[in-house]
């Protein structure tokens, strides 16, 4: 019974570690609530907002946008608020048609 108990214990520990690391990895991949899709008006393609690129690539903090520009609760933000940063100074402008494809994909 001693050897069998050790085998079961080792297997159980391995499974628990696998689940814990998998959960941690999944949460790590979902930065700041994950991606949010906004439906565009006027026949334009939808916009997929990536928290990951804004947080990791541009080194933004949650408080840079929330709750000043975007509400924290999902569905309360409006796509028109993007121009708060995408003004041609902080980030590319929302006015130039050539930049539309950067978000409308």
N, C-alpha and C positions, 0 to 999 in steps of 0.2 A: 504494500500500500504506500510506502514511502516514496518509491520511484514514480508511481502513477500520480501521486499528489504533486510531486515536483513538476512533472510534465504538464499537468493541468494548470498549475500555477504559472508556469512560464508562458504557456499559450495564452492564458487569460491576461497576463501583463502585456504581452505583445499586442493582443487585440485592443486593449484599452489604450495603449500608446498610439496605435494606428488610428483609432477613432479620434483621440485627442489632437494629434497632429493634423489629421484631415479636417477637423472642425476649425482649428486655428488657421489653417491655410485657406479654407473657404472664406472665413471672416476677413482675413487679410486681403484677399482678392476683391472684396466688396467694400471699397473705400467710400466712406461718407454716405452710405445709402445706395451705392451702386449707380447704374446708369438710369437716366430718366428720359423718356421719349415724349416730346412735345409735338402735337399735331399742328402743322402750319396752316395758315389761311391763304387764300388767293392762289391756289393751285401749286404752291411750292411743296417740295418734299418735306417730310417730318424732320425734326432735329433731334438727334440723340445726344443729350448732354452727358458728358463723362465726368463724374466726380474725380475719378482716378487721374485723368490728365490734368485737370485743374489743380488738384491737390499735390500730386507728385511732380508733374512736369513743370508747373508754374510756381510751385512752392507756396501755394495759398493755404491759409488756415480756414477752418470752418467759420470763424468769427469775421473773416474778411467779407463774407457774403451774407451770413445768417446772424441775426434776423434783419440786418440793415437793408439788404436788397431783396433777398428771398426769404419768405417765411420758412420756418423749420418743418411745418406740417406739409406732407406731400399733397400736391394738387392746389396749393395756395399761391405758388409762384406763377408769374406770367412771363411769356416769352419776350415781351417787349422790354423787360427789365435787363436784358443782356447788354443793352447799350450803355448801362451804367459803367461798365468796364470796357466794352468794345466800342470805344469812342475815337479810335485812331491815335490815342496817346498811350493809354495803359495797354491796350490790345488792339488788334486790327479792327477797323471800323465796320459797322453794320450798314453803312451807306453805299460803299463801293460794291457794285454788282459782281466784280471778279472775286470778291471774298465770300459770296453767298454759298458757294459749293463747299467751303470749309466746314459748314455746319449742316446745311441742307443736303443730305445725301440720300 
